[in-house]
Amino acid sequence: NAAAGESFGARRLGDDESLLPLITSANLACGFHAGDPLVMARTLRLARQAGVAVGAHPGYPDLAGFGRREMALTPDELEAGVLYQIGALAGLARAEGIELAHVKPHGALYNQAARDPALAGAVARAVRAFSRELILVGLAGSALIAAGQALGLRVAQEGFPDRAYNPDGTLRSRRLPGAVLETPEAVAEQAVRLAQAGLVLEGGPAPVETLCLHGDHPASVANARAVRAALAERGISVERL
């Protein structure tokens, strides 16, 4: 999976036209951290043409910071904001003949919900309130996965081929050197490792059921091609969420 639709107005980000045919599931920005109604509608059409599953990518209301700055929202505020974003994208998607398949939080919200059970519960409740059929995507072995499972949601445990990890299985902060893997070769190697062995955590391994490539990575298209080739070489098939 990969993020898409992260342009906003005249600001263009990512190469959705080239990236979408190389993935199986797309996480579309819903207007809070990126995206706007026109960008969302355009990206939905591209996703439909590419035959990929579409999910909501709700984030914090932080256009200036691209949703990568932590915010102190209450669980009630967060639940309402996530539900609002899912509903906005779902309305545009239905007009294009598309039903949403999943929800994956973005950026700082994703990372905070991975470790904070209260925030994780708020996200999971918003997803359940919209539809119990949606898949909740979260960091493998995280509080978000546990919250989704506790509410009876289908979950997909996620790994990142293009990001570095801390020893406890959390993602290394982007403020630190080496947080983002730079070459398609390194990204492909980590993708295979995650797909085969999962994520090694202090409490034991967690399976990785979906791999995320960042659409705003400068080499996103090359990374996607390298990952697909490496997985195919090892007989690892990919499918939609």
C-alpha positions in Angstrom: 0.0 0.0 0.0 1.0 3.6 -0.4 -0.3 7.1 0.3 -1.8 9.0 -2.6 -3.7 12.2 -3.2 -1.4 14.3 -1.0 -1.3 17.3 -3.2 -3.2 20.4 -2.1 -4.3 23.2 -4.4 -1.4 24.3 -6.4 1.1 22.2 -4.3 1.9 19.0 -6.0 3.3 16.1 -4.1 4.1 12.6 -5.3 3.6 10.9 -8.7 0.3 9.1 -8.2 -0.2 8.4 -11.9 3.0 6.3 -12.0 2.8 4.9 -8.5 -0.8 3.6 -8.3 -0.3 0.9 -11.0 2.6 -0.6 -9.0 0.6 -1.1 -5.7 -2.5 -2.9 -4.7 -4.0 -0.6 -2.1 -4.0 3.2 -1.8 -4.4 5.4 1.3 -6.0 8.7 0.2 -5.6 11.9 2.2 -8.9 13.3 3.4 -8.2 17.0 3.6 -6.8 17.4 7.1 -3.1 16.9 6.6 -3.2 17.0 2.8 -5.6 16.7 -0.1 -8.6 18.8 -1.1 -12.0 17.8 -2.7 -10.7 18.1 -6.2 -7.5 16.2 -5.5 -9.4 13.5 -3.7 -11.9 13.1 -6.6 -9.0 13.0 -9.2 -7.1 10.5 -7.2 -10.1 8.3 -6.7 -10.5 8.1 -10.5 -6.8 7.2 -10.9 -7.2 4.4 -8.3 -10.2 3.0 -10.0 -8.4 3.0 -13.4 -5.4 1.2 -11.7 -7.7 -1.4 -10.1 -6.4 -0.7 -6.6 -8.3 -0.9 -3.3 -9.0 2.5 -1.7 -8.8 3.4 1.9 -9.0 6.6 4.0 -5.8 8.1 5.3 -7.1 10.4 8.1 -4.6 12.7 9.9 -4.3 15.6 12.2 -5.7 19.0 11.1 -2.2 20.2 10.2 -1.7 21.2 6.6 1.3 23.3 7.3 3.1 20.4 9.0 1.8 17.7 6.7 0.3 16.0 9.7 3.7 15.0 11.1 3.5 17.1 14.2 2.0 15.6 17.3 -1.2 17.2 18.6 -3.0 17.0 22.0 -6.5 16.1 20.9 -8.9 14.5 23.3 -10.1 11.0 22.4 -13.5 12.5 21.7 -12.1 15.1 19.4 -10.0 12.6 17.6 -12.8 10.1 17.1 -15.1 12.8 15.6 -12.3 14.1 13.4 -11.4 10.6 12.0 -15.1 9.8 11.4 -15.5 13.1 9.6 -12.5 12.4 7.3 -13.7 8.8 6.5 -17.2 10.2 5.6 -15.8 12.9 3.4 -13.7 10.5 1.3 -16.5 7.9 1.3 -18.9 10.4 -0.2 -16.6 11.3 -3.1 -15.7 7.6 -3.5 -19.3 6.5 -3.8 -19.9 9.1 -6.5 -17.1 7.4 -8.4 -18.6 3.9 -7.9 -15.9 3.0 -5.2 -16.5 1.6 -1.8 -13.7 2.1 0.8 -11.8 -1.0 1.9 -9.7 0.2 4.8 -8.6 3.0 7.1 -5.0 3.9 7.9 -4.1 6.8 10.1 -1.4 9.2 8.8 1.8 10.6 10.2 1.9 11.7 13.8 -1.5 10.3 14.5 -0.4 6.9 13.3 2.6 6.9 15.5 0.8 8.3 18.6 -2.1 5.8 18.1 0.5 3.0 17.8 1.6 3.6 21.4 -1.3 5.3 23.2 -4.3 3.0 23.9 -6.7 5.9 24.5 -5.9 7.4 21.1 -5.9 4.0 19.4 -9.3 3.3 20.9 -10.7 6.6 19.5 -9.5 5.7 16.0 -10.9 2.2 16.2 -14.3 3.5 17.4 -14.5 5.9 14.5 -13.8 3.1 12.0 -16.4 0.9 13.7 -18.9 3.7 13.7 -18.6 4.1 10.0 -18.5 0.4 9.0 -17.5 -2.8 10.6 -16.5 -4.0 7.2 -13.5 -1.6 7.0 -10.0 -3.0 7.7 -8.0 -1.0 10.2 -4.4 -0.8 9.2 -1.7 -0.1 11.9 1.8 -0.7 12.9 2.5 -4.4 13.5 2.1 -5.3 17.2 0.9 -1.9 18.2 -1.8 -0.5 20.4 -3.8 0.4 17.3 -3.9 -3.2 16.2 -4.9 -4.3 19.7 -7.7 -1.7 19.8 -9.1 -2.8 16.5 -9.1 -6.4 17.5 -10.8 -5.6 20.8 -13.7 -4.0 18.9 -14.0 -6.9 16.5 -12.6 -5.1 13.5 -10.6 -6.8 10.8 -7.0 -5.5 11.0 -3.9 -5.5 8.8 -0.5 -5.4 10.6 1.8 -3.2 8.7 5.6 -2.9 8.0 7.6 -0.1 6.3 10.2 -1.1 3.8 11.4 2.4 3.4 11.7 3.4 7.1 14.2 2.5 9.8 13.0 1.0 13.1 13.9 1.4 16.7 14.7 -1.7 18.8 11.2 -1.7 20.3 9.6 -1.9 16.8 8.5 1.7 16.6 9.6 3.8 13.7 12.7 5.9 14.0 11.9 9.6 14.2 12.3 11.5 11.0 14.4 14.0 13.0 17.1 11.5 13.3 19.6 10.5 10.6 18.9 7.3 8.7 15.2 7.4 9.4 14.4 6.9 5.7 16.1 4.3 3.6 17.5 6.0 0.6 18.0 3.4 -2.2 15.5 1.1 -3.9 17.9 -1.9 -3.2 17.8 -1.3 0.6 14.0 -0.8 0.5 13.5 -4.0 -1.5 15.7 -6.0 0.9 13.8 -4.8 3.9 10.5 -5.5 2.2 11.4 -9.1 1.7 12.6 -9.4 5.3 9.4 -8.0 6.7 7.2 -10.2 4.5 9.0 -13.3 5.4 9.9 -12.8 9.1 7.6 -10.1 10.3 8.6 -7.4 12.7 10.8 -8.6 15.6 9.4 -7.0 18.9 10.5 -7.4 22.5 7.5 -9.6 23.2 8.1 -11.7 20.1 7.6 -11.4 16.4 4.5 -9.7 14.9 3.4 -10.8 11.4 3.5 -8.2 8.7 0.4 -8.4 6.4 0.8 -5.3 4.4 3.8 -3.3 3.3 3.7 0.5 3.1 5.7 2.6 0.7 5.7 6.4 1.2 4.3 8.2 -1.8 6.2 11.4 -0.9 9.6 9.6 -1.0 11.7 11.0 -3.8 12.2 7.5 -5.2 8.7 6.2 -4.5 8.1 4.8 -8.0 11.6 3.2 -8.2 11.1 1.8 -4.7 7.7 0.2 -5.7 9.2 -1.4 -8.8 12.1 -2.8 -6.8 9.9 -4.2 -4.1 7.5 -5.8 -6.5 10.4 -7.4 -8.4 12.1 -8.7 -5.2 8.8 -10.2 -3.8 8.1 -11.9 -7.2 11.6 -13.3 -7.3 10.9 -15.1 -4.0 7.5 -16.3 -4.9 5.7 -13.8 -2.6 2.4 -12.7 -4.1 0.6 -9.4 -3.4 -3.1 -8.7 -3.2 -5.5 -5.9 -2.4 -6.5 -5.2 1.2 
